[in-house]
């Protein structure tokens, strides 16, 4: 099976994560599970990639984190989108539409 | 799960131990743990679960890149997130186990001290009750026996009480280095100490209030029997004698109110000491 190239998708990991956080605050494993589900198992994000995206997004002020205890007593770091994160997400969507439009022209069909 | 923890340790072995890397390790472990629990619950054999988790983890390169990349801005982040982190170097680090051990040692030593003080305060009850009982029997033989018994109780209480106080002092000796050496609580131990402190805050207030209440109430019997004096023994012996156990119990409560909170505070304050 053709595997997705991590080089291409790398620039959009942040967008993917923000997509879920726009709905509700979430934590690492839940996001990785959701990515898997939405992409029909075509994209599996690695833990290290996910965590490095979280730190980058938080450093840039696009998300904030807080600790919440789950029902089973486990403490998890939850992430929440900020206003500037939402704006950044919109910009990335715009950028992708443009990118897609450009690349599409060079793909033989 | 042990295999996964070991795997993660190995992955981090070449990465310097910084607050960032510790946090990263913690977060990664949390994600892997979630995945582990879910895959195990789905009925997958454990070796397959571990294989899946490790294959989907990522690689050491990415990890180094991530922690290396954040190092550019460490100066700022360190100050912001871990204002005390830079002080920790050159200090003896107190691990979670040590911290919990210290807390339990201090609190048991406090209980023993409280018991010792209680017995010392209780001691005068012997002669008072002794002479009171002696007065009931006019026959001098009984009277003498009771007085002697009372004095014996006095000495016995003081002796045992002082014994307890000495034991309590020796119990805390092992931790003297906390005062003498520069120490600091391990980064990962802080949350457990914090939660220990918070969970005992209520007990502390309750014990303190109870202690004060007992001290105040201690004069009630003597006043009561003083006003309503129908039996001499009550007015002259029982009433005054009851002051001591009540005050003793009060002091015990006050001493023990901070038996858990005060070691927690000591531990959390360590890093702020020069």
Boltz contact constraints between the chains, C-beta under 6 A:
constraints:
  - contact:
      token1: [A, 28]
      token2: [B, 31]
      max_distance: 6.0
  - contact:
      token1: [A, 29]
      token2: [B, 31]
      max_distance: 6.0
  - contact:
      token1: [A, 29]
      token2: [B, 34]
      max_distance: 6.0
  - contact:
      token1: [A, 29]
      token2: [B, 35]
      max_distance: 6.0
  - contact:
      token1: [A, 44]
      token2: [B, 56]
      max_distance: 6.0
  - contact:
      token1: [A, 46]
      token2: [B, 58]
      max_distance: 6.0
  - contact:
      token1: [A, 47]
      token2: [B, 28]
      max_distance: 6.0
  - contact:
      token1: [A, 47]
      token2: [B, 31]
      max_distance: 6.0
  - contact:
      token1: [A, 47]
      token2: [B, 57]
      max_distance: 6.0
  - contact:
      token1: [A, 47]
      token2: [B, 58]
      max_distance: 6.0
  - contact:
      token1: [A, 48]
      token2: [B, 58]
      max_distance: 6.0
  - contact:
      token1: [A, 48]
      token2: [B, 62]
      max_distance: 6.0
  - contact:
      token1: [A, 48]
      token2: [B, 63]
      max_distance: 6.0
  - contact:
      token1: [A, 49]
      token2: [B, 58]
      max_distance: 6.0
  - contact:
      token1: [A, 51]
      token2: [B, 27]
      max_distance: 6.0
  - contact:
      token1: [A, 51]
      token2: [B, 28]
      max_distance: 6.0
  - contact:
      token1: [A, 52]
      token2: [B, 66]
      max_distance: 6.0
